[in-house]
Amino acid sequence: MKITIINGPNLNNLGIRDPGVYGNLSLDEINEYLVSEFPDDTLDFFQSNLEGEIINKIQSLPNTSQGLIINPGGYAHTSVAIRDSLEELNIPKIEVHLSNLSSREEYRHIMLTSSACDGYLCGFKEKGYYAGIVLLKMIIEQK
């Protein structure tokens, strides 16, 4: 099964950026963990700090991937454009956030992108990606 994992702005700084909130692992370490946990699947990793690059990647997925895990980072709270591209995407998709957004600043409680996904996970650090892949595979297999 081919699953694409998109990470948005500042996630390239994981391991450096506030480990108490985001965990101690770098993005590369999270990716390596996922590859080791899902050796029979093809995981396509993509990270960008640029909104348009994330949109272009999402728009390329119908022909290249069976499912999407997305952590849009701060764009989850601000990007109507990413939300619109997710809404148009007709493959299963799950949004993941490392931190527990409901326990953070008020402006992080508004999530524009998650309503365009099949569901979302937050607060489980890197294990949210793991759970997201498990759930995504179940959704894909039930179709």
C-alpha positions in Angstrom: 0.0 0.0 0.0 1.3 3.5 -0.8 0.7 6.2 1.7 1.9 9.8 1.4 2.8 11.7 4.6 2.9 15.5 4.2 4.4 17.7 6.9 4.0 21.4 6.9 5.9 24.4 8.2 8.4 24.2 11.0 8.2 20.4 11.2 11.7 20.3 9.7 12.8 21.7 13.1 11.4 18.9 15.2 13.9 17.7 17.8 15.0 21.3 18.2 11.7 23.1 18.6 10.1 22.9 22.1 10.6 19.1 22.8 8.1 19.3 25.7 5.4 20.2 23.2 6.5 18.3 20.1 8.6 15.5 21.4 12.3 14.7 21.2 12.5 13.1 17.7 13.5 14.9 14.5 11.3 14.5 11.5 13.8 12.1 9.9 13.7 10.0 13.1 9.9 9.9 12.9 10.1 8.9 9.3 12.6 6.1 10.1 10.3 4.9 12.9 7.4 4.7 10.6 9.3 2.9 7.9 10.5 0.3 10.4 6.9 -0.2 11.7 5.3 -0.5 8.3 8.0 -2.4 6.2 5.4 -3.8 3.8 4.0 -0.4 2.8 5.5 2.3 0.6 5.6 5.6 2.6 6.2 8.7 0.6 7.4 11.6 2.8 7.1 15.2 1.9 7.8 18.4 4.0 7.5 22.0 3.0 7.3 25.3 4.7 5.5 26.7 1.6 1.8 26.6 1.3 1.7 26.3 -2.5 4.2 23.4 -2.5 1.9 21.5 0.0 -1.1 22.2 -2.3 0.8 21.0 -5.4 1.7 17.8 -3.6 -1.9 17.2 -2.4 -3.2 17.8 -6.0 -0.7 15.2 -7.3 -2.0 12.4 -5.0 -5.0 10.9 -6.8 -2.8 9.2 -9.3 0.1 8.3 -7.0 -1.1 7.3 -3.5 -3.9 5.3 -1.9 -4.1 7.5 1.2 -2.8 10.6 3.0 -1.5 11.5 6.4 -1.1 15.2 6.7 0.3 17.4 9.5 -0.3 20.9 8.1 1.3 22.5 11.2 0.3 26.1 11.6 -1.5 26.0 8.3 -4.2 23.9 9.9 -5.5 27.2 11.5 -5.0 29.5 8.6 -5.1 27.9 5.2 -8.4 27.8 3.3 -6.4 26.9 0.2 -5.0 23.7 1.8 -8.4 22.9 3.1 -9.9 23.3 -0.3 -7.3 21.0 -1.9 -7.9 18.4 0.8 -11.7 18.6 0.2 -11.2 17.9 -3.5 -8.9 14.9 -2.9 -10.9 11.7 -3.2 -8.6 9.4 -1.3 -8.8 8.6 2.4 -6.9 11.2 4.5 -6.2 11.7 8.2 -4.8 14.8 9.9 -2.2 14.4 12.6 -0.8 16.9 15.1 2.0 16.1 17.5 0.8 18.3 20.3 -2.6 18.4 22.1 -4.1 21.4 20.4 -7.1 21.6 22.8 -4.6 22.3 25.7 -2.8 25.1 23.8 -3.5 28.7 22.8 -7.1 29.6 21.8 -6.1 30.3 18.2 -4.9 26.7 17.8 -8.4 25.4 18.6 -9.7 26.5 15.2 -8.8 23.9 12.6 -9.7 24.7 9.1 -8.2 21.7 7.5 -9.4 18.8 9.7 -13.0 19.0 8.5 -11.8 18.1 5.0 -10.2 14.9 6.3 -11.8 11.6 7.4 -10.6 12.4 10.9 -7.8 13.8 13.0 -5.4 12.8 15.8 -3.6 15.2 18.1 -1.5 15.0 21.3 0.2 11.7 20.8 3.5 13.0 19.4 5.1 10.6 16.8 2.6 7.8 17.8 -0.1 9.9 16.2 1.4 9.2 12.8 1.6 5.4 13.7 -2.1 5.4 14.7 -3.0 7.4 11.7 -1.4 4.9 9.3 -3.1 2.0 11.1 -6.5 3.7 10.8 -5.9 4.9 7.2 -5.0 1.3 6.2 -8.3 0.1 7.8 -10.3 2.7 5.9 -8.6 1.8 2.6 -9.1 -2.0 3.1 -12.8 -1.5 3.8 -13.4 0.3 0.5 
